[in-house]
Amino acid sequence: MPSIFSRIVKGEIPSYKVAEDERFFAFLDINPMAKGHTLVIPKQEVDYIFDLDDDILKDMVIFAKKVAKSIEKTITCKRVGIMVVGLEVPHAHIHLVPINKESDMSLSNPRIKIEQFEFEEIAKKIRENI
């Protein structure tokens, strides 16, 4: 059974896409830690990030860097934090989270609520800045 992320890539489940190429896909997290919280995934369905081929992993980080630089241009923040947890969805993924202090990356923080129009606006601005 395909992961929810594979279904998002195929367009079976809607997403707020911010970037895509032939191997990777980036979209806004719908349960974000901050405005602009983005997930970067390989289109290849692999559960554990460290099971990815070395070249795919390297290129995924480079793709994530481009997305993070665009997030920095779009969302007011000191940095974009990067986190790999890997237990939430059985599909390798990287979290890119706009942060102003270390504690902004804590998984115990409450998630923020964003209206659909805000998700659409944020995704559009990130896309435009890539």
N, CA, C and O atoms as CSV, one atom per row, in Angstrom:
chain,resi,resn,atom,element,x,y,z
A,1,MET,N,N,0.849,-1.185,0.000
A,1,MET,CA,C,0.000,0.000,0.000
A,1,MET,C,C,0.890,1.243,0.000
A,1,MET,O,O,1.793,1.350,0.830
A,2,PRO,N,N,0.652,2.176,-0.911
A,2,PRO,CA,C,1.486,3.377,-0.979
A,2,PRO,C,C,1.335,4.243,0.270
A,2,PRO,O,O,0.263,4.304,0.873
A,3,SER,N,N,2.424,4.908,0.645
A,3,SER,CA,C,2.359,5.816,1.790
A,3,SER,C,C,1.522,7.037,1.415
A,3,SER,O,O,1.273,7.296,0.237
A,4,ILE,N,N,1.099,7.771,2.420
A,4,ILE,CA,C,0.339,8.994,2.163
A,4,ILE,C,C,1.167,9.964,1.318
A,4,ILE,O,O,0.613,10.704,0.504
A,5,PHE,N,N,2.499,9.964,1.508
A,5,PHE,CA,C,3.346,10.858,0.732
A,5,PHE,C,C,3.395,10.443,-0.738
A,5,PHE,O,O,3.399,11.300,-1.622
A,6,SER,N,N,3.432,9.144,-1.004
A,6,SER,CA,C,3.400,8.676,-2.394
A,6,SER,C,C,2.088,9.077,-3.059
A,6,SER,O,O,2.058,9.430,-4.238
A,7,ARG,N,N,1.014,9.017,-2.294
A,7,ARG,CA,C,-0.291,9.405,-2.826
A,7,ARG,C,C,-0.350,10.914,-3.090
A,7,ARG,O,O,-1.017,11.354,-4.026
A,8,ILE,N,N,0.344,11.701,-2.272
A,8,ILE,CA,C,0.425,13.143,-2.502
A,8,ILE,C,C,1.190,13.411,-3.795
A,8,ILE,O,O,0.760,14.224,-4.613
A,9,VAL,N,N,2.321,12.733,-3.984
A,9,VAL,CA,C,3.121,12.910,-5.201
A,9,VAL,C,C,2.296,12.587,-6.442
A,9,VAL,O,O,2.395,13.283,-7.452
A,10,LYS,N,N,1.486,11.538,-6.371
A,10,LYS,CA,C,0.664,11.120,-7.515
A,10,LYS,C,C,-0.551,12.025,-7.730
A,10,LYS,O,O,-1.250,11.897,-8.736
A,11,GLY,N,N,-0.802,12.930,-6.799
A,11,GLY,CA,C,-1.946,13.827,-6.924
A,11,GLY,C,C,-3.244,13.222,-6.427
A,11,GLY,O,O,-4.312,13.798,-6.634
A,12,GLU,N,N,-3.171,12.066,-5.774
A,12,GLU,CA,C,-4.370,11.414,-5.237
A,12,GLU,C,C,-4.872,12.119,-3.983
A,12,GLU,O,O,-6.054,12.044,-3.649
A,13,ILE,N,N,-3.971,12.800,-3.297
A,13,ILE,CA,C,-4.293,13.571,-2.096
A,13,ILE,C,C,-3.769,14.982,-2.348
A,13,ILE,O,O,-2.620,15.139,-2.761
A,14,PRO,N,N,-4.578,16.009,-2.109
A,14,PRO,CA,C,-4.111,17.380,-2.372
A,14,PRO,C,C,-2.997,17.793,-1.411
A,14,PRO,O,O,-2.897,17.294,-0.291
A,15,SER,N,N,-2.168,18.715,-1.882
A,15,SER,CA,C,-1.102,19.255,-1.040
A,15,SER,C,C,-0.837,20.696,-1.450
A,15,SER,O,O,-1.327,21.175,-2.473
A,16,TYR,N,N,-0.061,21.363,-0.635
A,16,TYR,CA,C,0.386,22.720,-0.928
A,16,TYR,C,C,1.833,22.609,-1.399
A,16,TYR,O,O,2.770,22.812,-0.628
A,17,LYS,N,N,1.995,22.284,-2.672
A,17,LYS,CA,C,3.307,22.033,-3.255
A,17,LYS,C,C,4.109,23.320,-3.334
A,17,LYS,O,O,3.606,24.367,-3.740
A,18,VAL,N,N,5.388,23.212,-2.927
A,18,VAL,CA,C,6.276,24.366,-3.046
A,18,VAL,C,C,7.394,24.127,-4.060
A,18,VAL,O,O,7.927,25.087,-4.616
A,19,ALA,N,N,7.760,22.867,-4.313
A,19,ALA,CA,C,8.824,22.571,-5.283
A,19,ALA,C,C,8.724,21.113,-5.703
A,19,ALA,O,O,8.242,20.256,-4.963
A,20,GLU,N,N,9.204,20.863,-6.932
A,20,GLU,CA,C,9.195,19.496,-7.440
A,20,GLU,C,C,10.206,19.396,-8.572
A,20,GLU,O,O,10.373,20.333,-9.353
A,21,ASP,N,N,10.874,18.257,-8.655
A,21,ASP,CA,C,11.650,17.906,-9.829
A,21,ASP,C,C,11.403,16.430,-10.108
A,21,ASP,O,O,10.473,15.847,-9.550
A,22,GLU,N,N,12.206,15.821,-10.951
A,22,GLU,CA,C,11.940,14.431,-11.328
A,22,GLU,C,C,12.120,13.447,-10.176
A,22,GLU,O,O,11.587,12.339,-10.238
A,23,ARG,N,N,12.865,13.821,-9.116
A,23,ARG,CA,C,13.124,12.883,-8.014
A,23,ARG,C,C,12.603,13.306,-6.644
A,23,ARG,O,O,12.490,12.479,-5.739
A,24,PHE,N,N,12.286,14.589,-6.489
A,24,PHE,CA,C,11.918,15.081,-5.158
A,24,PHE,C,C,10.665,15.951,-5.210
A,24,PHE,O,O,10.299,16.489,-6.256
A,25,PHE,N,N,10.028,16.071,-4.064
A,25,PHE,CA,C,8.777,16.815,-3.936
A,25,PHE,C,C,8.807,17.518,-2.584
A,25,PHE,O,O,9.177,16.909,-1.580
A,26,ALA,N,N,8.424,18.790,-2.545
A,26,ALA,CA,C,8.361,19.545,-1.290
A,26,ALA,C,C,6.982,20.178,-1.163
A,26,ALA,O,O,6.458,20.743,-2.123
A,27,PHE,N,N,6.403,20.079,0.017
A,27,PHE,CA,C,5.063,20.600,0.256
A,27,PHE,C,C,4.927,21.030,1.703
A,27,PHE,O,O,5.651,20.552,2.577
A,28,LEU,N,N,3.989,21.938,1.949
A,28,LEU,CA,C,3.766,22.425,3.309
A,28,LEU,C,C,3.186,21.333,4.187
A,28,LEU,O,O,2.320,20.567,3.764
A,29,ASP,N,N,3.677,21.275,5.415
A,29,ASP,CA,C,3.129,20.361,6.419
A,29,ASP,C,C,1.760,20.906,6.818
A,29,ASP,O,O,1.645,22.082,7.161
A,30,ILE,N,N,0.726,20.075,6.781
A,30,ILE,CA,C,-0.618,20.563,7.120
A,30,ILE,C,C,-0.864,20.613,8.626
A,30,ILE,O,O,-1.924,21.057,9.068
A,31,ASN,N,N,0.104,20.161,9.406
A,31,ASN,CA,C,0.052,20.250,10.859
A,31,ASN,C,C,1.360,20.913,11.313
A,31,ASN,O,O,2.182,20.282,11.977
A,32,PRO,N,N,1.547,22.198,10.946
A,32,PRO,CA,C,2.868,22.817,11.055
A,32,PRO,C,C,3.291,23.256,12.447
A,32,PRO,O,O,2.473,23.568,13.312
A,33,MET,N,N,4.606,23.264,12.622
A,33,MET,CA,C,5.219,23.816,13.825
A,33,MET,C,C,5.330,25.336,13.697
A,33,MET,O,O,5.369,26.048,14.700
A,34,ALA,N,N,5.381,25.828,12.453
A,34,ALA,CA,C,5.485,27.263,12.165
A,34,ALA,C,C,4.990,27.504,10.747
A,34,ALA,O,O,4.937,26.576,9.939
A,35,LYS,N,N,4.632,28.736,10.442
A,35,LYS,CA,C,4.261,29.068,9.061
A,35,LYS,C,C,5.465,28.791,8.170
A,35,LYS,O,O,6.582,29.216,8.464
A,36,GLY,N,N,5.222,28.078,7.084
A,36,GLY,CA,C,6.295,27.737,6.164
A,36,GLY,C,C,6.923,26.385,6.421
A,36,GLY,O,O,7.804,25.969,5.668
A,37,HIS,N,N,6.493,25.676,7.472
A,37,HIS,CA,C,7.012,24.330,7.771
A,37,HIS,C,C,6.765,23.451,6.544
A,37,HIS,O,O,5.624,23.240,6.132
A,38,THR,N,N,7.845,22.950,5.979
A,38,THR,CA,C,7.799,22.224,4.714
A,38,THR,C,C,8.393,20.832,4.861
A,38,THR,O,O,9.349,20.631,5.610
A,39,LEU,N,N,7.827,19.887,4.150
A,39,LEU,CA,C,8.360,18.531,4.099
A,39,LEU,C,C,8.997,18.310,2.736
A,39,LEU,O,O,8.425,18.674,1.709
A,40,VAL,N,N,10.170,17.718,2.731
A,40,VAL,CA,C,10.880,17.370,1.506
A,40,VAL,C,C,10.990,15.853,1.463
A,40,VAL,O,O,11.461,15.223,2.410
A,41,ILE,N,N,10.545,15.276,0.345
A,41,ILE,CA,C,10.542,13.816,0.230
A,41,ILE,C,C,11.138,13.378,-1.110
A,41,ILE,O,O,11.104,14.118,-2.093
A,42,PRO,N,N,11.684,12.162,-1.126
A,42,PRO,CA,C,12.018,11.593,-2.429
A,42,PRO,C,C,10.736,11.018,-3.019
A,42,PRO,O,O,9.868,10.548,-2.284
A,43,LYS,N,N,10.617,11.055,-4.327
A,43,LYS,CA,C,9.444,10.431,-4.949
A,43,LYS,C,C,9.513,8.921,-4.826
A,43,LYS,O,O,8.485,8.245,-4.774
A,44,GLN,N,N,10.715,8.402,-4.779
A,44,GLN,CA,C,10.920,6.972,-4.550
A,44,GLN,C,C,10.456,6.653,-3.131
A,44,GLN,O,O,10.863,7.315,-2.177
A,45,GLU,N,N,9.614,5.650,-2.999
A,45,GLU,CA,C,9.093,5.304,-1.678
A,45,GLU,C,C,10.087,4.419,-0.934
A,45,GLU,O,O,10.220,3.226,-1.206
A,46,VAL,N,N,10.778,5.045,0.010
A,46,VAL,CA,C,11.714,4.358,0.896
A,46,VAL,C,C,11.347,4.799,2.307
A,46,VAL,O,O,11.221,5.995,2.567
A,47,ASP,N,N,11.175,3.856,3.209
A,47,ASP,CA,C,10.723,4.158,4.565
A,47,ASP,C,C,11.739,4.970,5.359
A,47,ASP,O,O,11.388,6.001,5.934
A,48,TYR,N,N,12.980,4.529,5.401
A,48,TYR,CA,C,13.991,5.080,6.307
A,48,TYR,C,C,15.008,5.885,5.512
A,48,TYR,O,O,15.591,5.381,4.552
A,49,ILE,N,N,15.223,7.127,5.907
A,49,ILE,CA,C,16.078,8.027,5.141
A,49,ILE,C,C,17.475,7.455,4.909
A,49,ILE,O,O,18.073,7.690,3.859
A,50,PHE,N,N,17.998,6.705,5.880
A,50,PHE,CA,C,19.346,6.166,5.734
A,50,PHE,C,C,19.386,4.873,4.934
A,50,PHE,O,O,20.440,4.251,4.803
A,51,ASP,N,N,18.233,4.467,4.396
A,51,ASP,CA,C,18.198,3.380,3.427
A,51,ASP,C,C,18.237,3.914,1.992
A,51,ASP,O,O,18.316,3.135,1.042
A,52,LEU,N,N,18.182,5.227,1.835
A,52,LEU,CA,C,18.287,5.821,0.500
A,52,LEU,C,C,19.695,5.621,-0.050
A,52,LEU,O,O,20.669,5.601,0.703
A,53,ASP,N,N,19.791,5.476,-1.346
A,53,ASP,CA,C,21.074,5.441,-2.027
A,53,ASP,C,C,21.821,6.732,-1.686
A,53,ASP,O,O,21.207,7.791,-1.558
A,54,ASP,N,N,23.145,6.643,-1.538
A,54,ASP,CA,C,23.938,7.813,-1.146
A,54,ASP,C,C,23.733,9.003,-2.070
A,54,ASP,O,O,23.619,10.136,-1.602
A,55,ASP,N,N,23.686,8.760,-3.378
A,55,ASP,CA,C,23.505,9.864,-4.321
A,55,ASP,C,C,22.128,10.503,-4.186
A,55,ASP,O,O,21.992,11.721,-4.300
A,56,ILE,N,N,21.109,9.683,-3.944
A,56,ILE,CA,C,19.755,10.220,-3.747
A,56,ILE,C,C,19.717,11.057,-2.465
A,56,ILE,O,O,19.158,12.154,-2.461
A,57,LEU,N,N,20.303,10.551,-1.386
A,57,LEU,CA,C,20.316,11.291,-0.130
A,57,LEU,C,C,21.057,12.618,-0.293
A,57,LEU,O,O,20.577,13.656,0.164
A,58,LYS,N,N,22.204,12.591,-0.931
A,58,LYS,CA,C,22.984,13.817,-1.162
A,58,LYS,C,C,22.153,14.822,-1.963
A,58,LYS,O,O,22.068,15.995,-1.601
A,59,ASP,N,N,21.552,14.359,-3.038
A,59,ASP,CA,C,20.764,15.255,-3.884
A,59,ASP,C,C,19.503,15.746,-3.177
A,59,ASP,O,O,19.039,16.856,-3.437
A,60,MET,N,N,18.950,14.927,-2.288
A,60,MET,CA,C,17.767,15.339,-1.521
A,60,MET,C,C,18.126,16.500,-0.590
A,60,MET,O,O,17.350,17.443,-0.439
A,61,VAL,N,N,19.294,16.427,0.025
A,61,VAL,CA,C,19.731,17.510,0.912
A,61,VAL,C,C,19.982,18.784,0.099
A,61,VAL,O,O,19.653,19.879,0.555
A,62,ILE,N,N,20.552,18.656,-1.082
A,62,ILE,CA,C,20.772,19.823,-1.947
A,62,ILE,C,C,19.431,20.428,-2.379
A,62,ILE,O,O,19.277,21.650,-2.402
A,63,PHE,N,N,18.458,19.563,-2.723
A,63,PHE,CA,C,17.111,20.028,-3.069
A,63,PHE,C,C,16.493,20.745,-1.860
A,63,PHE,O,O,15.896,21.810,-2.010
A,64,ALA,N,N,16.637,20.161,-0.666
A,64,ALA,CA,C,16.099,20.765,0.558
A,64,ALA,C,C,16.741,22.122,0.826
A,64,ALA,O,O,16.076,23.038,1.309
A,65,LYS,N,N,18.031,22.258,0.514
A,65,LYS,CA,C,18.715,23.535,0.706
A,65,LYS,C,C,18.075,24.623,-0.151
A,65,LYS,O,O,17.861,25.737,0.328
A,66,LYS,N,N,17.767,24.317,-1.405
A,66,LYS,CA,C,17.120,25.292,-2.290
A,66,LYS,C,C,15.766,25.718,-1.719
A,66,LYS,O,O,15.410,26.896,-1.741
A,67,VAL,N,N,15.028,24.743,-1.213
A,67,VAL,CA,C,13.718,25.046,-0.624
A,67,VAL,C,C,13.899,25.892,0.637
A,67,VAL,O,O,13.167,26.859,0.845
A,68,ALA,N,N,14.866,25.534,1.473
A,68,ALA,CA,C,15.110,26.275,2.717
A,68,ALA,C,C,15.490,27.725,2.428
A,68,ALA,O,O,15.036,28.633,3.125
A,69,LYS,N,N,16.315,27.952,1.414
A,69,LYS,CA,C,16.704,29.319,1.056
A,69,LYS,C,C,15.479,30.128,0.612
A,69,LYS,O,O,15.382,31.323,0.891
A,70,SER,N,N,14.556,29.472,-0.074
A,70,SER,CA,C,13.324,30.147,-0.472
A,70,SER,C,C,12.435,30.432,0.733
A,70,SER,O,O,11.813,31.491,0.812
A,71,ILE,N,N,12.377,29.498,1.662
A,71,ILE,CA,C,11.596,29.725,2.893
A,71,ILE,C,C,12.149,30.947,3.618
A,71,ILE,O,O,11.382,31.782,4.098
A,72,GLU,N,N,13.483,31.059,3.703
A,72,GLU,CA,C,14.106,32.202,4.374
A,72,GLU,C,C,13.730,33.529,3.714
A,72,GLU,O,O,13.606,34.547,4.396
A,73,LYS,N,N,13.550,33.523,2.405
A,73,LYS,CA,C,13.155,34.734,1.682
A,73,LYS,C,C,11.671,35.056,1.881
A,73,LYS,O,O,11.244,36.195,1.688
A,74,THR,N,N,10.897,34.048,2.266
A,74,THR,CA,C,9.438,34.177,2.336
A,74,THR,C,C,8.934,34.417,3.753
A,74,THR,O,O,8.017,35.211,3.962
A,75,ILE,N,N,9.522,33.742,4.712
A,75,ILE,CA,C,9.056,33.770,6.104
A,75,ILE,C,C,10.114,34.474,6.962
A,75,ILE,O,O,11.299,34.153,6.873
A,76,THR,N,N,9.692,35.418,7.779
A,76,THR,CA,C,10.621,36.087,8.679
A,76,THR,C,C,11.069,35.096,9.747
A,76,THR,O,O,10.265,34.608,10.541
A,77,CYS,N,N,12.378,34.807,9.749
A,77,CYS,CA,C,12.940,33.877,10.726
A,77,CYS,C,C,14.450,34.069,10.773
A,77,CYS,O,O,15.033,34.647,9.856
A,78,LYS,N,N,15.084,33.587,11.840
A,78,LYS,CA,C,16.546,33.663,11.932
A,78,LYS,C,C,17.201,32.589,11.079
A,78,LYS,O,O,18.246,32.818,10.469
A,79,ARG,N,N,16.582,31.421,11.041
A,79,ARG,CA,C,17.104,30.288,10.277
A,79,ARG,C,C,15.961,29.370,9.896
A,79,ARG,O,O,14.827,29.516,10.353
A,80,VAL,N,N,16.300,28.427,9.050
A,80,VAL,CA,C,15.384,27.315,8.786
A,80,VAL,C,C,16.036,26.089,9.395
A,80,VAL,O,O,17.109,25.660,8.968
A,81,GLY,N,N,15.375,25.530,10.399
A,81,GLY,CA,C,15.885,24.324,11.036
A,81,GLY,C,C,15.563,23.104,10.192
A,81,GLY,O,O,14.582,23.086,9.448
A,82,ILE,N,N,16.393,22.094,10.318
A,82,ILE,CA,C,16.187,20.843,9.594
A,82,ILE,C,C,16.094,19.716,10.614
A,82,ILE,O,O,16.867,19.646,11.568
A,83,MET,N,N,15.128,18.840,10.383
A,83,MET,CA,C,14.912,17.743,11.317
A,83,MET,C,C,14.488,16.501,10.533
A,83,MET,O,O,13.691,16.573,9.598
A,84,VAL,N,N,15.041,15.374,10.941
A,84,VAL,CA,C,14.619,14.089,10.403
A,84,VAL,C,C,14.217,13.234,11.591
A,84,VAL,O,O,15.044,12.922,12.447
A,85,VAL,N,N,12.956,12.858,11.641
A,85,VAL,CA,C,12.474,12.014,12.720
A,85,VAL,C,C,12.205,10.626,12.151
A,85,VAL,O,O,12.768,9.633,12.611
A,86,GLY,N,N,11.350,10.573,11.160
A,86,GLY,CA,C,11.173,9.343,10.421
A,86,GLY,C,C,10.213,8.318,10.978
A,86,GLY,O,O,10.154,7.197,10.472
A,87,LEU,N,N,9.463,8.666,11.998
A,87,LEU,CA,C,8.520,7.702,12.554
A,87,LEU,C,C,7.071,8.015,12.213
A,87,LEU,O,O,6.204,7.146,12.309
A,88,GLU,N,N,6.807,9.253,11.815
A,88,GLU,CA,C,5.424,9.676,11.602
A,88,GLU,C,C,4.798,9.037,10.376
A,88,GLU,O,O,3.641,8.619,10.419
A,89,VAL,N,N,5.540,8.956,9.290
A,89,VAL,CA,C,5.046,8.412,8.023
A,89,VAL,C,C,6.123,7.476,7.483
A,89,VAL,O,O,7.297,7.846,7.481
A,90,PRO,N,N,5.768,6.286,7.027
A,90,PRO,CA,C,6.784,5.348,6.533
A,90,PRO,C,C,7.286,5.716,5.125
A,90,PRO,O,O,7.175,4.936,4.179
A,91,HIS,N,N,7.832,6.915,5.025
A,91,HIS,CA,C,8.380,7.425,3.763
A,91,HIS,C,C,9.435,8.457,4.167
A,91,HIS,O,O,9.121,9.413,4.876
A,92,ALA,N,N,10.664,8.275,3.728
A,92,ALA,CA,C,11.748,9.182,4.102
A,92,ALA,C,C,11.337,10.632,3.870
A,92,ALA,O,O,10.754,10.961,2.837
A,93,HIS,N,N,11.643,11.493,4.833
A,93,HIS,CA,C,11.321,12.904,4.683
A,93,HIS,C,C,12.146,13.774,5.618
A,93,HIS,O,O,12.619,13.339,6.668
A,94,ILE,N,N,12.296,15.009,5.195
A,94,ILE,CA,C,13.019,16.026,5.951
A,94,ILE,C,C,12.027,17.140,6.285
A,94,ILE,O,O,11.259,17.582,5.431
A,95,HIS,N,N,12.059,17.581,7.535
A,95,HIS,CA,C,11.266,18.742,7.950
A,95,HIS,C,C,12.147,19.985,7.833
A,95,HIS,O,O,13.279,19.989,8.315
A,96,LEU,N,N,11.641,21.024,7.206
A,96,LEU,CA,C,12.282,22.335,7.170
A,96,LEU,C,C,11.361,23.284,7.921
A,96,LEU,O,O,10.228,23.520,7.501
A,97,VAL,N,N,11.850,23.831,9.038
A,97,VAL,CA,C,11.004,24.638,9.910
A,97,VAL,C,C,11.629,26.015,10.141
A,97,VAL,O,O,12.749,26.105,10.645
A,98,PRO,N,N,10.919,27.087,9.779
A,98,PRO,CA,C,11.424,28.421,10.105
A,98,PRO,C,C,11.496,28.587,11.623
A,98,PRO,O,O,10.520,28.328,12.327
A,99,ILE,N,N,12.653,29.017,12.121
A,99,ILE,CA,C,12.833,29.131,13.572
A,99,ILE,C,C,13.497,30.456,13.938
A,99,ILE,O,O,14.184,31.079,13.129
A,100,ASN,N,N,13.267,30.864,15.192
A,100,ASN,CA,C,13.928,32.030,15.761
A,100,ASN,C,C,14.726,31.670,17.000
A,100,ASN,O,O,15.587,32.428,17.446
A,101,LYS,N,N,14.424,30.496,17.551
A,101,LYS,CA,C,15.173,29.984,18.706
A,101,LYS,C,C,15.116,28.456,18.665
A,101,LYS,O,O,14.231,27.875,18.036
A,102,GLU,N,N,16.064,27.817,19.337
A,102,GLU,CA,C,16.159,26.356,19.302
A,102,GLU,C,C,14.869,25.665,19.715
A,102,GLU,O,O,14.484,24.658,19.121
A,103,SER,N,N,14.213,26.193,20.713
A,103,SER,CA,C,13.003,25.545,21.226
A,103,SER,C,C,11.866,25.515,20.207
A,103,SER,O,O,10.897,24.778,20.384
A,104,ASP,N,N,11.978,26.314,19.138
A,104,ASP,CA,C,10.955,26.276,18.089
A,104,ASP,C,C,10.915,24.915,17.389
A,104,ASP,O,O,9.929,24.592,16.727
A,105,MET,N,N,11.975,24.117,17.526
A,105,MET,CA,C,12.050,22.805,16.880
A,105,MET,C,C,11.540,21.679,17.772
A,105,MET,O,O,11.572,20.516,17.371
A,106,SER,N,N,11.074,22.001,18.964
A,106,SER,CA,C,10.623,20.962,19.884
A,106,SER,C,C,9.335,20.303,19.405
A,106,SER,O,O,8.352,20.982,19.106
A,107,LEU,N,N,9.350,18.990,19.337
A,107,LEU,CA,C,8.161,18.247,18.919
A,107,LEU,C,C,7.032,18.336,19.949
A,107,LEU,O,O,5.884,18.014,19.642
A,108,SER,N,N,7.356,18.769,21.161
A,108,SER,CA,C,6.315,18.892,22.182
A,108,SER,C,C,5.555,20.216,22.091
A,108,SER,O,O,4.553,20.402,22.782
A,109,ASN,N,N,6.020,21.129,21.253
A,109,ASN,CA,C,5.303,22.400,21.063
A,109,ASN,C,C,3.952,22.136,20.407
A,109,ASN,O,O,3.830,21.234,19.579
A,110,PRO,N,N,2.936,22.919,20.775
A,110,PRO,CA,C,1.653,22.775,20.080
A,110,PRO,C,C,1.801,23.194,18.626
A,110,PRO,O,O,2.553,24.116,18.309
A,111,ARG,N,N,1.098,22.528,17.768
A,111,ARG,CA,C,1.108,22.860,16.345
A,111,ARG,C,C,0.219,24.073,16.123
A,111,ARG,O,O,-0.738,24.295,16.865
A,112,ILE,N,N,0.534,24.848,15.111
A,112,ILE,CA,C,-0.256,26.049,14.844
A,112,ILE,C,C,-1.364,25.734,13.841
A,112,ILE,O,O,-1.280,24.767,13.084
A,113,LYS,N,N,-2.383,26.555,13.851
A,113,LYS,CA,C,-3.500,26.421,12.911
A,113,LYS,C,C,-3.355,27.492,11.834
A,113,LYS,O,O,-3.105,28.661,12.128
A,114,ILE,N,N,-3.516,27.075,10.601
A,114,ILE,CA,C,-3.424,27.986,9.464
A,114,ILE,C,C,-4.631,27.741,8.574
A,114,ILE,O,O,-5.011,26.598,8.323
A,115,GLU,N,N,-5.219,28.811,8.107
A,115,GLU,CA,C,-6.362,28.715,7.200
A,115,GLU,C,C,-5.891,28.299,5.804
A,115,GLU,O,O,-4.735,28.519,5.442
A,116,GLN,N,N,-6.780,27.705,5.036
A,116,GLN,CA,C,-6.444,27.222,3.699
A,116,GLN,C,C,-5.850,28.335,2.833
A,116,GLN,O,O,-4.848,28.118,2.152
A,117,PHE,N,N,-6.457,29.520,2.853
A,117,PHE,CA,C,-5.954,30.610,2.015
A,117,PHE,C,C,-4.533,30.991,2.398
A,117,PHE,O,O,-3.754,31.396,1.536
A,118,GLU,N,N,-4.170,30.867,3.707
A,118,GLU,CA,C,-2.807,31.176,4.136
A,118,GLU,C,C,-1.827,30.127,3.618
A,118,GLU,O,O,-0.738,30.465,3.153
A,119,PHE,N,N,-2.223,28.832,3.700
A,119,PHE,CA,C,-1.384,27.773,3.143
A,119,PHE,C,C,-1.112,28.058,1.669
A,119,PHE,O,O,0.030,27.987,1.214
A,120,GLU,N,N,-2.164,28.378,0.934
A,120,GLU,CA,C,-2.025,28.637,-0.508
A,120,GLU,C,C,-1.094,29.818,-0.772
A,120,GLU,O,O,-0.255,29.764,-1.671
A,121,GLU,N,N,-1.243,30.870,0.006
A,121,GLU,CA,C,-0.422,32.069,-0.163
A,121,GLU,C,C,1.049,31.777,0.169
A,121,GLU,O,O,1.946,32.188,-0.567
A,122,ILE,N,N,1.288,31.074,1.265
A,122,ILE,CA,C,2.655,30.735,1.671
A,122,ILE,C,C,3.317,29.847,0.616
A,122,ILE,O,O,4.454,30.098,0.216
A,123,ALA,N,N,2.612,28.817,0.170
A,123,ALA,CA,C,3.171,27.911,-0.843
A,123,ALA,C,C,3.526,28.678,-2.113
A,123,ALA,O,O,4.587,28.464,-2.699
A,124,LYS,N,N,2.644,29.560,-2.530
A,124,LYS,CA,C,2.878,30.347,-3.751
A,124,LYS,C,C,4.126,31.210,-3.600
A,124,LYS,O,O,4.949,31.272,-4.513
A,125,LYS,N,N,4.274,31.872,-2.463
A,125,LYS,CA,C,5.428,32.744,-2.236
A,125,LYS,C,C,6.731,31.948,-2.180
A,125,LYS,O,O,7.751,32.386,-2.713
A,126,ILE,N,N,6.698,30.795,-1.544
A,126,ILE,CA,C,7.904,29.954,-1.510
A,126,ILE,C,C,8.267,29.511,-2.922
A,126,ILE,O,O,9.434,29.573,-3.310
A,127,ARG,N,N,7.281,29.066,-3.691
A,127,ARG,CA,C,7.530,28.659,-5.084
A,127,ARG,C,C,8.166,29.796,-5.881
A,127,ARG,O,O,9.114,29.578,-6.635
A,128,GLU,N,N,7.647,30.993,-5.712
A,128,GLU,CA,C,8.134,32.148,-6.464
A,128,GLU,C,C,9.566,32.526,-6.107
A,128,GLU,O,O,10.262,33.138,-6.918
A,129,ASN,N,N,10.016,32.170,-4.904
A,129,ASN,CA,C,11.353,32.544,-4.453
A,129,ASN,C,C,12.422,31.487,-4.723
A,129,ASN,O,O,13.595,31.680,-4.400
A,130,ILE,N,N,12.008,30.374,-5.315
A,130,ILE,CA,C,12.995,29.316,-5.605
A,130,ILE,C,C,13.759,29.683,-6.854
A,130,ILE,O,O,14.639,28.936,-7.282
